[in-house]
Amino acid sequence: MSSLDASAAIALACATDHANHCITCSDEGTPMVVLQLDEARGLALCEDLAGEHHTVEVALVDAEPGHTLLVHAGTALLNLNGDRA
């Protein structure tokens, strides 16, 4: 997913202001792609748009490798492939 596609998906997923902050809680979500899952621990290895890797807690969403998640503070809040937290 390109950064333009990710920005469009975020805009559809929640109401954001001009800086992609949620207008309800002011948090900014970062789109990340799932690379690997550790289902036993509820974690995923994800990659952000800059190519950096992060460990993300995925208990709130259904995630599979290849899915794009909206992540804030190390927690996936939304699966941009269609599943909501």
Buried (B, 14 or more C-beta within 10 A) or exposed (E): BEEEEBBEBBEEBBEBEEEBBBEEEEEBBBBBBBEEBEEEEBBBBBBBBEEEEBEBBBEBBEBEEEBBBBBBEEBBBBBBBEBEB
